[in-house]
């Protein structure tokens, strides 16, 4: 069986696509939730199986316009733990 120019081109395209996918995996784009005294109780509740949405409501207590403001380009703040990874 002879390998043609089209076969090599197809293999190159597949290799490029796989390379791009591999380069983008494992990159953490959002900051981790710190395991400090302020966040530890929330992280422990999550570890015990608490509802993510219920715990996220408490994020707004500190992370609001008056206290620890979020950047202007921050997505909706009601879904904190979908982006912000938990340590552990």
C-alpha positions as CSV (number, residue, x, y, z in Angstrom):
1,X,0.0,0.0,0.0
2,X,1.4,3.3,-1.1
3,X,1.2,6.4,1.1
4,X,0.1,9.4,-0.9
5,X,0.6,13.1,-0.5
6,X,-3.1,13.3,0.6
7,X,-2.4,10.7,3.4
8,X,0.5,12.8,4.7
9,X,-1.6,16.0,4.6
10,X,-4.4,14.3,6.5
11,X,-2.0,13.0,9.1
12,X,-0.5,16.4,9.5
13,X,-3.9,18.1,10.0
14,X,-4.8,15.5,12.6
15,X,-1.5,16.0,14.4
16,X,-1.9,19.8,14.4
17,X,-5.5,19.5,15.8
18,X,-4.3,17.0,18.5
19,X,-1.4,19.3,19.4
20,X,-3.6,22.3,19.8
21,X,-6.0,20.3,22.0
22,X,-3.2,19.0,24.1
23,X,-1.6,22.4,24.6
24,X,-4.9,23.8,25.9
25,X,-5.6,21.0,28.4
26,X,-4.6,21.4,32.0
27,X,-4.3,25.1,31.8
28,X,-6.1,26.7,34.8
29,X,-7.7,29.9,33.6
30,X,-9.4,31.0,36.9
31,X,-7.8,31.5,40.3
32,X,-8.2,28.8,42.9
33,X,-10.4,29.3,45.9
34,X,-7.9,30.0,48.7
35,X,-7.8,27.5,51.6
36,X,-7.6,30.4,54.2
37,X,-9.6,30.9,57.3
38,X,-12.2,32.9,55.4
39,X,-12.9,30.3,52.7
40,X,-12.2,27.1,54.7
41,X,-15.7,26.7,56.1
42,X,-17.2,26.9,52.7
43,X,-14.7,24.4,51.2
44,X,-15.4,22.0,54.1
45,X,-19.2,22.2,53.5
46,X,-18.6,21.4,49.8
47,X,-16.4,18.5,50.7
48,X,-19.2,17.2,52.9
49,X,-21.6,17.3,50.0
50,X,-23.4,20.7,50.5
51,X,-25.2,22.1,47.5
52,X,-22.8,24.2,45.3
53,X,-25.4,26.8,44.6
54,X,-26.2,27.2,48.3
55,X,-22.5,27.7,49.1
56,X,-22.0,30.2,46.2
57,X,-24.7,32.5,47.7
58,X,-22.3,33.2,50.5
59,X,-19.6,34.3,48.1
60,X,-21.6,37.5,47.4
61,X,-21.3,38.5,51.1
62,X,-17.7,39.5,50.6
63,X,-17.4,39.6,46.9
64,X,-19.6,42.6,46.1
65,X,-19.3,46.2,44.8
66,X,-18.6,47.5,48.3
67,X,-16.1,45.0,49.7
68,X,-14.0,42.8,47.4
69,X,-15.1,44.0,44.0
70,X,-14.8,41.7,41.0
71,X,-13.1,43.0,37.8
72,X,-15.3,44.7,35.2
73,X,-14.9,41.9,32.7
74,X,-15.9,39.2,35.3
75,X,-18.8,36.9,34.1
76,X,-21.9,36.5,36.2
77,X,-20.9,36.1,39.8
78,X,-23.7,33.6,40.7
79,X,-21.7,30.7,39.5
80,X,-18.4,31.1,41.3
81,X,-17.5,27.4,41.7
82,X,-18.0,26.5,38.1
83,X,-14.9,28.4,37.2
84,X,-12.9,28.7,40.4
85,X,-11.3,25.4,41.2
86,X,-11.2,24.1,44.7
87,X,-7.8,23.2,46.3
88,X,-7.4,19.6,47.2
